[in-house]
Amino acid sequence: MLSKKLLIGFAALGIGIASAASDYKVELTQATHVGATELKAGTYKVEVQGDKAIFKSGKDVVAQSSATVENGKQKYSFTSVSTNASKLESISVGGTTMKIVLAQ
């Protein structure tokens, strides 16, 4: 009986960790375009859902883009963004080896 409760508890914890692992915070220091949408400077939550990166401000979806996830060989020390002419190209997620590459 106790082992069933532990198993259910670990399963619930695993589901919580798996869902939390796809949410990342990113800070934009200047206005940046994601697709056709201009995001003002500020902090956003980025959710990776399948082949999409969804940008939220609070609970509101403010932009989304097709994206792929690449895994590097070394962990990134901090979260950083790469842009080209004010268009967001990728997000390197600090503390992970993951880079979110947005479709251009």
C-alpha positions as CSV (number, residue, x, y, z in Angstrom):
1,M,0.0,0.0,0.0
2,L,2.8,2.4,0.9
3,S,4.7,1.5,-2.2
4,K,1.7,2.4,-4.4
5,K,1.4,5.8,-2.7
6,L,5.1,6.4,-3.2
7,L,4.9,5.4,-6.9
8,I,1.9,7.7,-7.4
9,G,3.7,10.5,-5.7
10,F,6.8,10.1,-7.8
11,A,4.7,9.9,-11.0
12,A,3.0,13.1,-10.1
13,L,6.3,14.8,-9.3
14,G,7.7,13.6,-12.6
15,I,4.8,15.0,-14.5
16,G,5.2,18.3,-12.7
17,I,8.9,18.4,-13.5
18,A,8.3,17.5,-17.2
19,S,5.8,20.2,-17.7
20,A,7.9,22.8,-15.8
21,A,10.9,22.0,-17.9
22,S,9.4,23.5,-21.0
23,D,8.9,27.0,-19.5
24,Y,11.7,29.5,-19.6
25,K,12.1,33.2,-18.8
26,V,13.9,35.5,-21.2
27,E,14.6,39.1,-20.8
28,L,14.7,41.3,-23.9
29,T,16.7,44.5,-23.5
30,Q,15.2,46.2,-26.6
31,A,12.3,45.8,-28.9
32,T,12.6,42.6,-30.8
33,H,10.5,40.9,-33.5
34,V,9.2,37.4,-33.1
35,G,7.7,36.6,-36.5
36,A,5.6,39.7,-37.4
37,T,5.0,40.6,-33.8
38,E,7.2,43.3,-32.1
39,L,7.9,42.5,-28.4
40,K,8.8,45.5,-26.3
41,A,11.8,45.3,-24.0
42,G,10.9,43.3,-20.9
43,T,10.7,39.8,-19.4
44,Y,8.7,37.1,-21.1
45,K,8.0,33.5,-20.4
46,V,8.7,31.2,-23.3
47,E,7.0,27.8,-23.6
48,V,8.2,25.2,-26.0
49,Q,5.2,23.1,-27.2
50,G,6.2,20.6,-29.9
51,D,7.5,22.7,-32.8
52,K,6.3,26.0,-31.4
53,A,7.8,28.6,-29.1
54,I,5.0,30.6,-27.4
55,F,5.9,33.9,-25.7
56,K,3.7,35.1,-22.8
57,S,3.5,38.2,-20.8
58,G,1.8,37.2,-17.6
59,K,-0.9,34.8,-18.7
60,D,-1.4,36.4,-22.1
61,V,0.1,34.9,-25.3
62,V,1.9,37.9,-27.0
63,A,3.7,36.0,-29.9
64,Q,4.5,32.6,-31.2
65,S,6.8,31.1,-33.8
66,S,7.8,27.8,-35.3
67,A,10.9,26.6,-33.5
68,T,13.3,23.7,-33.1
69,V,15.3,22.7,-30.1
70,E,19.0,22.0,-30.4
71,N,21.1,20.4,-27.7
72,G,24.8,21.4,-27.4
73,K,27.7,19.7,-25.8
74,Q,28.2,22.1,-22.9
75,K,25.7,23.9,-20.6
76,Y,25.1,27.6,-21.1
77,S,26.1,29.7,-18.1
78,F,23.2,32.1,-18.5
79,T,20.2,32.6,-20.7
80,S,21.0,34.8,-23.8
81,V,19.3,35.7,-27.0
82,S,20.7,36.1,-30.6
83,T,19.1,38.6,-32.9
84,N,19.6,39.7,-36.5
85,A,18.4,43.3,-37.3
86,S,16.0,43.2,-34.3
87,K,14.6,39.8,-35.2
88,L,14.9,37.1,-32.6
89,E,16.8,34.1,-34.0
90,S,17.5,31.9,-30.9
91,I,17.5,31.6,-27.2
92,S,20.3,29.8,-25.3
93,V,18.8,28.6,-22.1
94,G,21.1,29.1,-19.1
95,G,21.8,26.0,-16.9
96,T,21.0,23.7,-19.8
97,T,22.6,22.6,-23.1
98,M,19.4,23.7,-25.0
99,K,19.1,26.3,-27.6
100,I,15.6,27.3,-29.0
101,V,16.0,28.2,-32.7
102,L,13.1,30.2,-34.1
103,A,12.0,29.9,-37.7
104,Q,13.0,32.8,-39.9
